[in-house]
Amino acid sequence: MRRLSFLSIAFALAVSACASPPPTEPGATSGVGMVAAADPRAVDAGLEMLRRGGSATDAAIATMMVLGLVEPQSAGIGGGAFLLNYDQSANDIDAYDGRERAPAGATPNLFLGANGQPLPFRDAVASGLSTGAPSLIAMLEKAHADHGVLPWRVLFEPAIKLADEGFIVTPRLANLIAYVGANSPLKQDPEAGAYFYDANGAPLAAGARRTNPKYAATLRAIQTQGARALQQGAIAAEIVAQVQRAPRPGTLSLADLRNVAPRKLDPVCGAYRTYRVCGMGPPSSGGIAVLSTLGLYERARPAPVGATNVDDWAGYLWASRIAYSDRDHYVGDDQFVPVPTAGLTDPRYLSVRAREIDLAKAPPAILQPGDPSLVVGGPSLLDRWGRDRTNEVPGTTHLSVVAGNGDAVAMTATVESVFGSMRMAGGFMLNNQLTDFSLAPTKNGLPVANAPAAGKRPRSSMAPTLVFDADGKLYAVVGSPGGSAIIGYVSKTIIGLIDWNLPMQQAIDLPNITARTAIAPAETGRMAPGVADALTARGWTFRPSQLESSGLHGIRITATGFDGGADSRREGVAKTTASAPVR
């Protein structure tokens, strides 16, 4: 639990007048609450809970259970999540860690082949080796015990009804089934193959109606048994059997499922101009890296101009490169490795790192991590770890909720890759979360901080985020899917809101540019005329992308109500109980 203090914001007000106050949108609509998520049916389930007097956490759980049905490629019961809950009356935040742990049988060589080299990434994904102990339901159960209002069983009713009666397959789900290919492990899995393909072996088409009686049965078991339904009994046995089957069986056991224990933590918070930004700490790198990106950008652009300004984008790209270089090197499961969270987000350290920024040119192809111990003290970890280039692929979802009493939830959930491990049990996909570890446990003779180990959680980039204004009032709730690019997606949206005075939808729709490495995937077609060419002339290299994998969903609180946004790159909406969809 983190009780928020805004003394640092008062200090920031005294030294900075760069950020404009939150704009008020004339079209904003007030209501008992707002939900923004990746599917209208899921949003409606969340709004139903709010109408029935439920809490923000109640709404988030109902929304997530429908997402697990209609968006199974992204997240669900077989995966994990991170959740931030803001309690306005108590003025505090609880951060819930529902990240999956590696089984007790895992070793640092988990993903090494017989030749001692890392397995090809796709081979590692579509295997039993990649599945950690599903933790989503246990995390939600813990959050509901703390912040729920409605009975637990009620929260599953909308998803059960849809699973029993059938739902319409959306174009995105149909396209992704087709995308993985006719000979994919998804089709070869007995349960998934029967579910995602028709009797002739063709992938489900958009517009088809699909029921999921096994998912409904699983939800009914969870209604009555809670998380125990996935830790013992028939569903748990089915999970273990799927993980332990060939090819490349994993070691996940019933004991691993029984030992699932989500944590309640303090969030990672820091000042950004006159605002305060709070996110998830380790094993997620999201909160650290978003704060680092914003802090570096603030120093590079003390007086930002707007989304058409080349220097503003150059500052954002530089800030991203530096934040990613530190994040890649230092962050892992803090129960296994020391993570210098305070040092990486310390204003003094960020000021030192910001001296490297030269807006007139791009950074070198390989940008070395910094050493926060030289600035803030403590032991140096710079030479303790080998360089990490963990591959992360997008297969995630994010939802944002604000209740009428001012409470809020930001939750990002995932099965990791698209359709996770491509193995199905109990009507849901099993995660491939363990491929978020570094497949190579060492680099140049040094251990990698994010190497696999028994009971360890892989590093994540998920960044559910809460933003507060200078008066300590909730200003925005935001997050996104997208693998390691989540950090960039969330950072640019916050910059759009605070620095460029954009409403939530316009901030979400800003071009995505992910500067983790020297070659940045970029939606150059969304950039203002001339900006991409000007940045290229300064040495930046882009890999043009028409549609990046973000799925940003956010809510901004204005003087007149809610300003919601749903990523136009996906199929989501933001709605209040008193409005039509914002998008």
N, C-alpha and C positions, 0 to 999 in steps of 0.2 A: 504494500500500500504506500503510495506517495502522496502526502498532503502537499498541495501546490503552494509555493511561495513566490511572490512576485516582487520581492525586493530588488532582484537582479533586473527585472523589467523596468522598475522605476529608475534605476541607475542608467539603463540603456536609454530611457527617454531623455535623460539629462545630457547625454553625449551624442545622441543621434536624432535627427529629424528627417531622415531620408524617406521613411515609409509613410504613405498616406493613410488616413483612417479608412476602415472598411467601408466600401461603397454600399449604398442602399439601393436595391433593385426595385423599381416601381412595380414590377410584375410579381414579386415574391409573394408566396401564399402561406398564410399561417394555418395551422391545424394541430391535431393532437400529436403529430410527429411526422417524421419523414424516413423513408427507407430508400436506399440506392443500392442496386445489385444487378447482377448479370442477366436476369431473366424476369419478365413481368410477373410470371406466376409465382416466383419466389418472393418478389417484392409484395405482392398481394397477400401472401401468407404472413409476412412480417407485419403488414399494416393491420391485418385481422387481429393479431395479438395486441397491438396498440389500442385498437378500438374496444377490445375486451378488457382493457385496463391493465394490460401487461407492461412489463418494463422493457427498456432497450435491450437487455439481455434476452428476455423472452422472445422479442421480435427477431433478434439475430439468430437464435436457435431455430425457430420456425422457418426463417428464410433459408438457412443453411441446409436444412433437411430437404427442402424442395430443390435447391441447387444440386444436391447430391443425386437427385433423380433425373432432372432435366438437363443437367450439365455434367454428366458423369466423367467426362474426359478431363475435368479440371480439378475437382475436389470431391470429398465425401467421407463417408464413415470409415473407409479403408485408409485414410490419410491422417494428416495432422493440421495444426493451425496455431496462430498466435492471435490473442484477443486483448484489446485495451478496453476497460470499462471505466467511464467517468461518472462519478456520483456527485451531482451538483450540490446537494444539500450538505454533504460532508467535505466537499471541495477536495476530493482525492481521486487517484487513479490506481486501479489494480491492473497489473499486466499478467496475463495467463500464458504459460508456455506449454503448448500441446504438441511439441515436436517429438517425432518418433525416435526411439532409441534403437541402436543396433542390438541384435540378439547377443546373448551371453557367449555364443560360439563364434562371434566375429573376431577377426584378428586384423592387424595392420595390412596383411597381405590379402585381404578379402577379395580384391578385384585383380589380382595378378594371375596370369595364365601359367601354364606349365613351363613356359620359357622364361618366366620371371618378369615379363613385361605386362603392363596394364592391358586388360581386355579391351577390344573395341567398344566404344561407348554404348552403341546400340545393343551389343550382345550383353553388356552388363545390365542395361536397363531391363530388357525383356528376359528376366531370370528371377529365380527365387533369392539370389544373392542380394538383390536390390531392395528387398522389402523389410522395413523396420516395423516395430510393434505399433499398430494403429492407435492413435491417442486422441483423436478429435472428440469422440463422445465422452471420454473421461474428463477432458478439459472443459467441455460444455457443462457437464454435470457439476463440476467444481464451481464454475462461474454462476450457474443457476442456484446452487446452494447459498452463494453469497449475495446474489443480486436478483434472483427470480422472484416474481410475484404470482404468476399463474401456476397451477399445478403442472408438474413435469410432463405428464401424459398428454396434456392439452396441446403442447407445442408440436407434437408429431401428427396431429390430426389432418392438417392440410396435405402434407406429403403422402400420408397413407391413402387418403381419398384419391389423389392423383395417380398413385401407383396402382390402385385397384381399378379405377375407372379408365385409366389411360391418359396419356398426354401426347401432344403433337410434336413430332421431331422437328427441330428448327433447322434452318439452312446451315448454321455453323456446325451443329453436331453431325449432320449428314455429310458435310464437306470433310470433316475431320475423320470420320469413319472411312470415307473413300480415300483420303490422303494417306492413311497408314498402309494402304495397299491390299490387294486381293490375297497375297500370300503372307500377310503379317502375322506375328504371334497373337494378335487380337483375334483373328479369325480361327487360328489353330487352337485357342483355348476353348474347351468344350462349352463352358457356360457363356463366355463372352461371344463366341462364334454364333451360338444359337440366339443370342439376344440382339446383337448389332447387325446381323445379316438375315435376309429372308430365307424362305424355304428353298429358293433356287441358288443361294449363296451370294446374292447381290447385296451390297451394303444398303442399309435403310435409307430411304429417300426422304427429303424434306416433305413435310405434310403427312407422313405416315403416322398412324396412331400406335402407340406402344404401351402395353401394360407391363408392370414389373411386380408380380405377386411375391417373389422372393424378397424384394426390397421392403414391401409392405409387411411381410412376416418378420423381417429383421427389426423394423421400426416398432412393431407391436411388442416384440421381446424387450426392446430397449425401454418402451413405455413402462413396463412392469418391473424389469430387472435393473434398469440403468446400465452403466458401463459393464456390469458383471456379465451381461449378455454376450459381450465380445471377449471376455476373459476366461470363461469356462462354459462347458456345454457344447451343443451341436454347432453353433455358429463359429465358436472359437476353434473347434476341431476342424471345421471346413477351411478356415483361414490357414491353419498350420499345414493341412494336407496340400493346399494349393502352393504354398511357398516351398514345401519340401519335395515337390514332384520335379522330374526332369523336364527340360534340360537345365543344367546348372542349379541344382536344388540349394535352397538356403537352409539355415539352421534354426530359424524362428521356431520357438516351442511354446507349449501351453504355459510353461513357467514364465517365459518372457511376456506373454500377454497378461498374466496375473500380476506381474511386477510393474505394469504401466502406472506411472505416478506423475501426473502433470504438476507443474510448480506455479505458485503465485509469487510474482516478483515485483520489484519497483521498476517503473519505466525509466528509460534514459531520456532526460530532458535537458534542454539548453536554450539560451536566448538567441533569437534571430531578429536583428534590428530591435523594434519595440515589442516583439511578440515572444511567446515561449512555445517551443515545439517539443512534443513528447512522443517517443516511439519505443520499440522493443529493443531490449538488450540481448546479449549472447544467450543462446547460440545463434540468434539472428544477428546479422551484421547490418540490418536495415536501419535501425535507429541511429547507430553510430555513424554510418556512412551518409545518411541524409543530413544529420547535424553537421558533419564535416563538410559536405558539399555546400550547404547553406552558409556556414561560417566562412569558408574560403571565398565564396561568391560575394558575401558582404564586404570582405576586405578588398577584393578585386574591383568591385563596382559599388563604391559608397554612395553614388548618386545614379542609380539605374535609370534608363530612358524608356525602354519598351521593347516589344517583341520584334520590331523592325530594325533594331540597332545592332550593328555588327559587333561592337565592343561588348555589349551585354551577352551575346551568345558566346563570344570568345572567353569571357570570364566564366560563364557556366561550364564550358567545355574544359577549361583548365581546372576548375574546382572539382569537376567530376574525375578527371584523370588522377589528380592527387588523392582524392578520397578513396578511389578504387585501389590505388597502389598500396595504401595503408591497410585498407580492409582486407585485401587479398593476402597480405603478409601476416597479419596479427590475429584475426578473429577466428575463433573456433568455439567449441563447447567449453564454457568457463568452469565446468566441474572437472575438466581434464587438463586444460591448459590455462596459464595466466593470460588474461586479456586486458590490455591497458585501456579500458573504456574511458576512464576519467582523463587520461593523458591525451588520447586521440581526439577528444572533443573539447579539450581545455582551450580557452581563448588565446592564451599565450602561445601554445603550440601552433594553433591555426595561424596566428600572426606570423610566426617564423616560416611555416610552410608557404604562406601566401607570398613571401618574398621571391619565390621561384617563378611566380606568374609574370609573363611578359605577353601582353595582349597582342603585340605586333607579330608574334610568331607562335607556332605550335611547339609543344614540349618534345623532347627526344622520344624516339620510338619505344625505348624501355625507360620507364620512369621508376626510379628507385624509391622504396618506402622510406619514410622519415624515422626519427628516433625520438619519441616524446620524452624519454627519460632525460635527455639533454636539456630539456626546458623545464619540466615539472618535477624532476627528481625520480628516485626509485631505481630499481634494477633495469638495465637495458635488456630488451628482448630481441633487438635487431638481428643479432647473429645467431640466435637460438634456432631459428626456423629457416627451412629451405623455401624457395620461391614456389608459390602455389598458383596453378592455373586451372583450378577446378571448373569443369564444364557444367553449366546450369541451363536447362531448357525450360521453356514456359509451359505450364500446365496447371494453372492456379486460378483462384477467384478471390475477389474482395467484395465485402459489403460494408456499408456505413449506415448507422441508425442514430437518429436523435429522437428521443421521446418528448412528449409535451411538457414534462417536468424539468427538462434540461439535461437529463442523463443521456449518455451517448455510448455507443460501441463502435469500434473500428476492428474488424476481424478479417484477416487474410488466411485462407485455407487452401490446401493443396494435396494432390497425390503425386506431385512433382512433375513428371513428364506428361505429355498428352496420353490419356488413358493409363497413366502410372506404369506398372509393370506389365500391363496388358493381360493380367490374370484377374479373374472375377471370383468372388465368393459371397454368398448371401445376398446377391443382387446388387453388389457394389464393387468398384474397382479397388484392387490392392495397390498400395503405393510403391514407387521405386525410389523412395526418399534417400536411401543409402548411397545412391550415385551422386548425391550432393557432397559426399566426402571426396577428397582427392583420391583418384584411382591409384596414383603412385604415392606410397607412404613417405618417400624420401625424395630429396632433390639435392644433387651435388653433395651427397653424404650427410645431409642434415635432415632431421625429421620435419614433416610438414604439419603445421598446427592443426589442420583440418583432416588429418589422416584417420582412417577407421580405427575403432577399438571397441571391445565388448562394452555394451551399456552406454556408449557415447552417442550424442546427438550430432548429426551433421550440421555444418554451418548453413544458415539460410540467408536469403536476401529480403525476405518478406518484411514489409514496412508499414503496418497499420499505424496511422499517425493522427494525433490530436494537436490542434493549434489553438492557443489562447491569446487574447489581445492584452494590451497593456494594463487593463483593469482586472485581469484575471478571468475574464468571461470567455466561455468556449466560443471560438471563432470558426473553426473548420474541422471536419472529420474527413479523412481521405486515405486511400491506399490503392494498390493495383496488383494484378498478376504480372508475370513477365520474366521470371528467372532473375539473373543478376541485374537485368535492366530495370527491375522494379525501383531500385535506388534512384536512377535517373528520372524515371517517369514521375515519381512522387516529388522529387526535388524541383523539377521544372514546373509542376503544377503549383507548388507553394510559391515559387518565384512569380508565376503568373498572377496569383491571387494578391500577394502582398506588394510586390515591386512594380508590377505592370497594371495593377488595379483592374484586373479582369474578373468578370463573374465566373462562377465555378465551371460552367459548361465550356466557356472559351478557354479557360486555363487548362482544362482537360484536353481540349482539342488542339492545343499548341503542338507543333511538330515534336516528335520523339527523336532524340539524338542520344545515343548511349556511348559515351567516351570512356569505356573501360580500358581499351587498348588504343594503339596508334591508328587503327582503322575503325571508324565509328559508324555503325549502322545508323542511317539518318533518313527521315521522311523529308527529303529535299523538296518534294513537290508541295509540301505544306508550308515551307519557309517563305518569308517575304521575298519579293523579287530582289535579286542581287546579293542576298545574304550568303547563300551557299558559295557563290563564286568568290565573294570577298574573303570568306574564311579559307577557301581552297588556296587563294593567293597568299595567305599567311602561313601556309604549310599544313593545314588540316586535311586529312584524307577521309573521305566518306564512302561508305558502301550504300548507294541509294536503295531505299526500301519504300515501296508504296504504302505498306501497311504493317507497322510494327505490332507486336503482340501485347500491347497494354490493354488493360480492361479497368481503367480508372473509374472509381465510383466515389463521389464526394458530396458533402453537404456543407454549405456555408450558412452561418446564422447571421441574419441582418436585423436591422431595427424593425422590419415589418414582417419577418417570418423566416422562411427557409429558401435558400438558393441552392438547388441541387443540380448535379450533373452526372451523366452516364456516358461512358466512352462510346463515341460514334463508330469506333472500330469494331465494336461487338454488338450485342443484342439487348443490352440492359436498359433500365429506366430508373429514374428517380421520381418518387411520388410521395405526396402527403395524403393523409386520409381525407382531405378536403379538396383534392385537386386531380386534374388529369395528369398524365405523365409529363414531366418536364421535357423529356426527349422520347 
